[in-house]
Amino acid sequence: MSVIKKHKDFNKSNTSITKFIFVCLCLLPIFINAQNLSNPYQTLKEKREFIYGIDNRRTHINQQSALIYGLYFGIGFGGKLRFKTGVSGMLIEKGKLIDDQGLVKKNRLFFFTLGEEFDFLIDKRLRFTTYFQAGIGYNYFRKLDQLKMEVIAGRNLIIPIEIGVNSSYDVLPWLGVKVGAGWRFVLPSFSYNLSGYYIKIGLNINGRKLIELHRIKKGRKIKTS
């Protein structure tokens, strides 16, 4: 039974990966024919800036919806290319997948990250971004019996790798709306069941531009007074 169950879980994950790759391939001709594609090598020569922010994403952990919180900082080039490092984790343990012994495994992930984002297509206020991030950390888990009594507790090494595509639209010079999706692969093999899709939905707030606009308005008031 366990072999059959693992095989079915693998097939489900494999099907999800195939769907994600298929969507990316369908969108590829649009991106290739676009006129505003950015060159990452040229972008490296542009102005550098310090970047920071949050990187939260919604996902599923063992059949239960979860939210991974993230904080990062790094270096940006020309407002298009960003290299960043940070930490990510779950505040609340998640998981309702029952194993062969009838135990429910609860998981709480915590890991350090290194990542890259590149705005490869920019059309006025709209931009599309590749997203790649790898990390290393631990899954702090507990196994509970049918009475919700703890049977086993411990931690496992995890190496999560996230790949996806984001899109954002600048509503204001300092405010944007972000939507993105991708897939999280988790190594080593005993952590494969932590793999799954993730979704990003949120706001982008550019603190630097907001401060600059405030200074400009303040300067105009001083001149008119």
DASUL-V587243 format. One record per residue. N is the residue number from 1. SS is DSSP state (alpha for helix, beta for strand, coil for the rest). PSI is psi as a letter, one per 20 degrees, with the letter a starting at -180 (none if undefined). Layout:
[[N:SS:PSI] [N:SS:PSI]]
//
This chain:
[[1:coil:g] [2:alpha:h] [3:alpha:g] [4:alpha:g] [5:alpha:g] [6:alpha:h] [7:alpha:g] [8:alpha:g] [9:alpha:h] [10:alpha:g] [11:alpha:h] [12:alpha:g] [13:alpha:g] [14:alpha:h] [15:alpha:g] [16:alpha:g] [17:alpha:g] [18:alpha:g] [19:alpha:g] [20:alpha:g] [21:alpha:h] [22:alpha:g] [23:alpha:g] [24:alpha:g] [25:alpha:h] [26:alpha:h] [27:alpha:i] [28:alpha:g] [29:alpha:h] [30:alpha:g] [31:alpha:h] [32:alpha:h] [33:coil:i] [34:coil:q] [35:coil:i] [36:coil:k] [37:beta:p] [38:coil:q] [39:coil:o] [40:alpha:h] [41:alpha:h] [42:alpha:h] [43:alpha:h] [44:coil:h] [45:coil:i] [46:coil:r] [47:coil:p] [48:beta:q] [49:beta:q] [50:beta:p] [51:beta:q] [52:beta:r] [53:beta:a] [54:beta:q] [55:coil:m] [56:coil:q] [57:beta:q] [58:beta:q] [59:beta:a] [60:beta:p] [61:beta:o] [62:coil:l] [63:coil:j] [64:beta:p] [65:beta:q] [66:beta:r] [67:beta:p] [68:beta:p] [69:beta:q] [70:beta:q] [71:beta:q] [72:beta:r] [73:beta:r] [74:beta:b] [75:beta:p] [76:beta:q] [77:beta:o] [78:coil:k] [79:coil:j] [80:coil:h] [81:beta:p] [82:beta:p] [83:beta:p] [84:beta:q] [85:beta:q] [86:beta:a] [87:beta:q] [88:beta:q] [89:beta:r] [90:coil:p] [91:coil:h] [92:coil:p] [93:coil:q] [94:beta:q] [95:coil:p] [96:coil:j] [97:coil:p] [98:beta:p] [99:coil:a] [100:coil:h] [101:coil:j] [102:coil:j] [103:coil:q] [104:beta:p] [105:beta:o] [106:beta:p] [107:beta:q] [108:beta:o] [109:beta:q] [110:beta:p] [111:beta:q] [112:beta:q] [113:beta:q] [114:beta:p] [115:beta:r] [116:beta:p] [117:beta:p] [118:beta:p] [119:beta:n] [120:beta:i] [121:beta:p] [122:beta:p] [123:beta:n] [124:coil:d] [125:coil:i] [126:beta:p] [127:beta:q] [128:beta:p] [129:beta:p] [130:beta:q] [131:beta:p] [132:beta:p] [133:beta:p] [134:beta:q] [135:beta:r] [136:beta:p] [137:beta:b] [138:beta:q] [139:beta:o] [140:beta:o] [141:beta:q] [142:beta:q] [143:beta:p] [144:beta:q] [145:coil:a] [146:coil:i] [147:coil:j] [148:coil:k] [149:coil:p] [150:beta:p] [151:beta:g] [152:beta:q] [153:beta:q] [154:beta:a] [155:beta:q] [156:beta:q] [157:beta:p] [158:beta:q] [159:beta:n] [160:beta:p] [161:beta:p] [162:beta:p] [163:beta:p] [164:beta:a] [165:beta:p] [166:beta:q] [167:beta:q] [168:beta:q] [169:beta:p] [170:beta:o] [171:beta:g] [172:beta:r] [173:coil:h] [174:coil:j] [175:beta:p] [176:beta:r] [177:beta:p] [178:beta:p] [179:beta:p] [180:beta:r] [181:beta:q] [182:beta:a] [183:beta:q] [184:beta:o] [185:beta:p] [186:beta:p] [187:beta:r] [188:coil:a] [189:alpha:h] [190:alpha:i] [191:alpha:j] [192:alpha:h] [193:alpha:i] [194:alpha:i] [195:coil:q] [196:beta:r] [197:beta:r] [198:beta:q] [199:beta:p] [200:beta:p] [201:beta:p] [202:beta:a] [203:beta:q] [204:beta:p] [205:beta:o] [206:coil:n] [207:alpha:h] [208:alpha:g] [209:alpha:h] [210:alpha:g] [211:alpha:g] [212:alpha:g] [213:alpha:h] [214:alpha:g] [215:alpha:h] [216:alpha:g] [217:alpha:h] [218:alpha:g] [219:alpha:h] [220:alpha:h] [221:alpha:h] [222:alpha:h] [223:alpha:h] [224:alpha:i] [225:coil:none]]
//
